[in-house]
Amino acid sequence: MSDDNAREAPGTVDPSGRSRYDQARYVRNGQYEPLLVEKDRTRVEIDESPLPEDLTRDDLELPDPSEPELVRHYTRLSQMVYGIDSGPYPLGSCTMKYNPKFTEDVASLPSALVHPDRSEESIQGTLEVLARLQEYLEVIGGMDAVTLQPPAGAAGEFVGIRVAAAYHEHTDEGQRDEVIIPESAHGTNFATAALGGYDVVSLPSDEGGRVDLEALEAALSENTAALMLTNPNTLGLFERDIETIAEMVHDAGGLLYYDGANLNALLGRARPGDMGFDVMHYNVHKTFATPHGGGGPGAGPVGVVSELAPFLPEPRVRNADGGYELFAPEHSIGHVHGYQGNWLVLVKAFAYIARVGDDGLTDSSAKAVLNANYLASQIEYDVPYGPFHHEFVASAGEQDAADVAKRMLDYGVHPPTTKWPEIVPEALMTEPTEIESKETLDQLAAAFNAVAEEGAEILESAPERTTARRIDQTSAARNPRLSWHALEEE
């Protein structure tokens, strides 16, 4: 078997066609791990089923591995996957922070396993944790009220925009149908505004990569519902004119929305509420080291100023007669998620904030900024703008950013976000976070610089050392193969 075939993606080479030597080599090198159904199939008879006959099968093929086979199978699969527990994961904007294991321990305590239908009187401890987390987030963001319901950052954005819409409707300003979004904003803002029923007004950046005040003045009108702003923006730059921006938006009758994607750059040093923001969402996975929301349960709490508090989702938690109770805000937009959001994720956020405290949060933002600026100074690619906060965007120049990313995998590190933001050509958006040591940052810089010196022939054939090579990502996203039988039928 050729080396090229040995590096093909799992499933692209029929394992039955390999020699025993080849199959052993694949397993040893981690290049191929058969599915359990490839290894063993046991036919299970289905005697009775409560489902209608047209929804059942006469028999079901299930693997029947021994315990050692099962453990080794999943261990090999885990070794084929790169994650934040494996090494540096500098995806810009996505903020892949290490999740401390102690928060997992807290969330797995028997006392944390609370059924959502239990009475308020029997879950006072649970409600206290939720109430205290609301208070933590209010203080951190400079907000007057917080809802914990949204199950992810994007959901938090949507809730924030719906709260803004409800406020405008209540104040007889329902004609406001435009949301202004800078091109340096977080990427989901545009989709959120459109999904909320608004027309999107894109705002260009000035030469320094920040909001162009003249363009903002031209965009504002009696139709402006809100300006959605990420600060620092996706270039890692702080909007130095934020107080002027807030005054301009408010004078036009609009609201200022804060995207919390980059709040980890400001912890303990600046608060969106003090800058003039009216509504914001928190990405707990980016800021407080909980699991990332995109691949499973997440949390995206929303904070607002007092004028918007009556429109928050119901129920909320508050102190009452020495205990805690759930209540519905006066003009609530209604439920947006079951119970109080993803409870166990919120427990992890609470545990993290409570453990590190004010000093720990302030220290994490300092190290995030320090790490980003140090790494930016060590790589040979062009890094426009700066100095930065928690992240920076380099340009791959004549190289294709996607090829650079694939080649970095061969050097044992995860690549940065590529091709975005479009302000920087062939963007390499990089965020090391506060968790990385100088040694790890030097390792990342060495990988960047090694790839910078390589030619197109090498880059276009990369990666060479990973289990899967060049995957057709577009087809995989649009036409996913969701069953093993679909592969067998091809």
N, C-alpha and C positions, 0 to 999 in steps of 0.2 A: 504494500500500500504506500502511496506517495505521501510525502510530508504535507502536501497541500490538502489531500483528503483527510489526513489525520487532524487537521485543524478546522475542519468544517463544523458547522453548527450541529448540536445534538438533533438527531432525528433525520438529518439529511442523508445519512449513510445507513443503509439497512444493516443492522447488527448481525443478522443471520448470514450475510455475505462475507463477514470477516473471518479470517483464520483465528484459531484460539490464541495465537500469539498476539495478533492485532487487538483482539478484544481485551486481553490482559493489559496490553500497553495503554489502551485507552483508559481503563479503570485506574491504573497506576498513576498516570499523568493527569488524571482529572479531566480528560478531554471528552469523555463520554460516560454517562451514567444511564443505563437503560431504565425505562419506566418499569414500575412494578408489574404491570400487565405483560411486559415483554419477558420478564423473568419467570413468572408462574401464573397460571390461570386455573382457578377453581370454579366450577359451575355450581351455583347455589340455586336450589329449587325453591320457588316461591309458592307456598301452598295456598295462602289466603291473603287478600289485600282489601282494605276498606275503600280503595280507589275504584273508579269505574273501569270496566274491562278494557276499554280502548286506551287507558292510561297505564296499564300494567304490562309486564313481560312475563313470559312463561319461565324464563330462567335468567339469571344475572351472572355475569362474569366478574368475579372479584379475585384480586390477588390474595394469596395465603402464605406470606413469608414467615419464617421463624423470627424470633426476637433479634438475634444477631444480624440477620439479613436486613431487617427493617431499620435497625439503628445505623448500620453501615450505609444503607441507602440514603437516609436523610442527612447523615454526616457528610457524605460525598457531595450531595446537592448543596449543602451549606458552604462547602469549600469552593464551589463553583460560583458563588455569589459574592460580590464586593459590597460591603456596607460600612456604616460609620464605626462599627466595632472592628472592622478589618484594618482601617487606616484613614488617612486624610480624605475628606470628601468635600472639596471646595466649590460646590455648586453655588454660584452667585445668585442672589435673590431667594433661592430656595432655603438657605440657611440650615444646612444639615448638621445640627448640633448633637453631640453625644448625650444620650439619655442616661442619667445616673441610675444605677441599679437599685439604690435605696428607695427611690420613688415607686419602683415596681413592687418592692416589698410592702410598702405602705398600702398601695392599691390592692394588694392581694390579702390583706388582713381580713379575717372573717367579719369583723365589724363594718368593713366597707361594702360588703355584699348586701345591699339594701334593695328590697323590692319597691318599685316606684308607686305601687298602689297602697302601701302602708299608710296609716293615718299620721297626721302631723304630730300628734302627741307621742307617737312611738318612734319618731325619727328626729328628735330634737338635736342629737349629735350631728347627724347628716346636715340638717338645715343650718347648724352653727358653722360648719365648715364652709358651706356655700355662702353664707352671709359674710364670713370673714374674708373669703376670697374676693367677693364683690368689693369689700372695703379696701383690700390690698390694691386691686386694679384701679379703683377710683383714685387712690393716692398716687399710684405710679403714673397714671395718665393725666391727672389733673382734671378728672371728670366728676360730675355730681351724682351720677347713677349708672349702674352697669347691669346688663342682662348676660347670663351665662349660657343661654340656650343654643346659639348657633353652633353647629357641629363641625365647622371648619372655617378657615379664613375667608374663603370665597362666599360661604354662607353668611359670615359676619358682614361682609361688604353689602350683600343683598339686603340684609336686615337693616343696616344703616341707611341705605338708600330708600327703603320702604318707610322707615321712620321719618326721614326728611320729607318724603312725598306726603305722608299723613299730616305732618306739621303744616306744610304749605296749604293743603286742602282745608285744614281747620282754621287757618288765618285768612281764608278767601284769596289765596295766592295760587290756586290750582292751575293757572295758565302757564306757570313756569315749567317748561318742558325741555330744557337743555341742561346738560351737565358738561362742564368744561374739564378736560383731562390733558395734562401736559404729556408730551411724547416721552418724557423721562419718568412717567408714572409706572407703578407696578402693572404688569401685563393684564391682570384680570379686571382692572378697573373699567376698561372699555366694554367688556362683556357684561359686567354688572350693571352699568348704566343703561345699556341697551335692553337687558333683560328686565330692568325696572321700568321700561316704557319711555325712556328718555332719548332724545336726540343727542348724539355725542359731538362735542365741539373740541377738536384736537388743537392743542396749544404748542407752538414750536418753542424750542429752547433758544436761549441767547448764546453768544459765543463762548461763554464760560460753562455751558451745560446746565444752567439753571433756568427758572421761569423767566420768560421775556415779559417784563412789565408792560411794555407798550402793546404787545400782542394780547396780553391779558385784558388791558383796558379796552381794546377793540372788541374783544369777545364777550365781555360782560354786557348784560342788557336786562330789561324787565322780564325776559324769558329764562334767566339763569336761576336754576334751582340749587345748584351746588358746584363747587370746585373740588374735585378729588385729587388729593396731593399726597405723594409719598415723600417723607422728609426724615432723614436724608433720602435723596432720590436714587434711582437705580444705577447711577454713576458713582454712588457713594458720596455725593456732594450735599452739604447742608444748604438749605434755602436761606441765605443770609437776609433776604428781604421779607421774611415770613410775616412780620408784624404789618408791613405795608400791604402785603398780599391779603391778609385777613381783613384789614380795613377796607380795601377795595371791594372785596367780595361782599362784605356786610353792608357797605354803602349802596351796593346794587340790589340788596334784598335777598342775596343768596346765602347758603350755608357753606361752611368750610369743613370738608370731610378729610379725616386723617387715615391713611392706609398704614396699619401697624406693622407692615412687613419688616421694616427696618428699625423698629423701636429698640432693638437690642443695642443699637449704637448710642442711644441717649439715656439709658437707665441710670438714674441717680444724678443726672446732669441737666436734663431739660424735660419738660412735660408738654405734650400737645395742647392741653387745656390752657396753659399759660401763654402759648403762642397765638391763641385765638381760634383754635379748632372747636367746632360744635359737636361733632360726632366722630367716633373712631372705632376701629376694631382692633383686637389684640390677637396676634398669632401666638398661641401659647407654645407651639412647638419651636418657633423661631426665637422666642424671647425667654421662655422659662423651661426649656429642655424637657418637653414631653414628646411622645412619638409624633412623627410628621403626619399631618391629616390626610394627605393625598392617597396614601395606601391603606387607609383604614380609619377607625374612629379618631376624630380630632376635636378641636374646640376653637371657636372664634368669638369670644365674648365681645360685646359692643358697649361702649361707654358714651354717654351724652351729657350735655349741660342741662341745667334744671328745666329750661323751657321745653326740652324734648323728652324729658323723663316720662310724662303722661302717655307717650306713644309707644313705649317699649313693649316687647312681647309679654304675654302673661303665661304662667304666673311668675312673680318675683318673690324674693325672700326679704323679710324685714323683722326687726326686733318687735316683740309684743308682750307686754306684761311679764317681763323677766325671761321670756322664751323667744321662740321664733315661729313665724307663720308665713304661709303663702298668700299672696294677694294679687289682684288684677289692677294694673294702672288704669286711670280713668278713661283714656282714649286709646287703649292698647290696639296694636295692629293684629293681635291674636296670637295663637300658638305658631311657632316656627319649628319646634322639635319636641319630641316626647319628653315629659318630665322637665328636668332642669338642664338638658343637654347631655353630653356624654360624661356621665358622673365620674367614672374612674379616671378619665383623662384630667378632669378638673381636680380630682384628688392629687394627682401627680404634680400639677401646677402649684397647688396650694402647698404641698410638701416641699417643693423646690424653693419657693419664695420664703417660706417660714424658716427653712434651714439656713439659707445663705444670708438672709437679712438685708438690710439697707447697704451695709458695707460690701457684701458679696455681689449684689446687683451692680453697684457702682464700679467695683473692680472688674466685673465681666465686661462692661462696656469699654473700660479703659484698655483691656487686653484685646478686645475685638478690633478696636481702632489701631492699636499698636501693631498687631499681627498683620492687618491688611496693608498698612503703609510699609512695613518691613518687607513683606513679600513683593509688593509692587516695585520696591527699590532694587530687588535682587534678580529680576527676570530681564531677559534681553529683548523681549518684544516691546514695541512702542506702547507706552501707557499715557494717553492724553489726560488732560485735566489734573486734578489733585491740588493739595493734599486731600486725602480721603478720610471717610469715617470707617465703616466696618467692611467695605468691599470696594473693588475697583474693576474697571473694564479695560483690558488690554486689546490691542489690535494685532491679528495674525498677519497683517500686511498682504503680501503676495501669496501667502499660503491660504488654503481653505481651512476655516476654523473647525469644521466638522472633521477634517482629516487630522488636524492637530490633536483634537480630542481623542480620536481613536488610537492614534500613535502613543499618546500618554499612557494609555492602558498597558502598553508593553513595558513601561517603566515602573509598573507596580503601584500607580496612584490613580485615583479617580480624576477625570478631567473637570474643568469648569463648565459653566453654562455657555453655550455657543450661539452665535448669530443674533444675539439680542442683548442689549437694546440696539436698535438699528442706527442710533446716533453715531456709533463707532463701527467702522467697516470691519467685517470678519471678527466680530466681537468675541472676546474670551472673558466672560464675566466671572470674577473670582471672589470668593468669600471664605477665608480660612476659619472664621469664628475665634472665640477666645480660648477654645479648648486646646489648640495646637501649641506645641513647644517650638523653640527656635530650631531644634534639630529636625522636626517634621517640616517646618517651613523651608528649611534648606533643602530637604529632600524634594519638596514640591518645586522649588526654584531650579534644582538640577534637572528635573524632568522637563520643565518648560524649556530650559536653555538647550538641552540635548535635542529636543524636537525642533527648535528654532534653526538649528544648523543643518537639518536634513532636507533632502530634495523631494520633489513631488513623487518620484518613482517609489520611494520608501513609504511616504505618507499615504499614497493611494492604495497600497496593499495592506496597510495596517488595519486592525491589530493582528499580530502573528502569534501571540502567546496566550490568548484567551480561549476559553472553551468554545465560545461562539465568535465568529469573525464578523463579516459584513452582513448584518441582518437588514432585510428590506423593511425598514421601520414603518413606512407608509402603508404597505400592504398588511403588515402585522396589526396595525391600528385599525384599518378599515375592514379587513376581512380576517378577524381572529379565528383560529381553529380551536374550538372549545371542547372538543372531545377526541379521544384516541381513535374512535371509530371513523371520524372524518379523515384522519391520516391513513387509515387502512384502506379506505375506499378510493384513494387517489391512485 
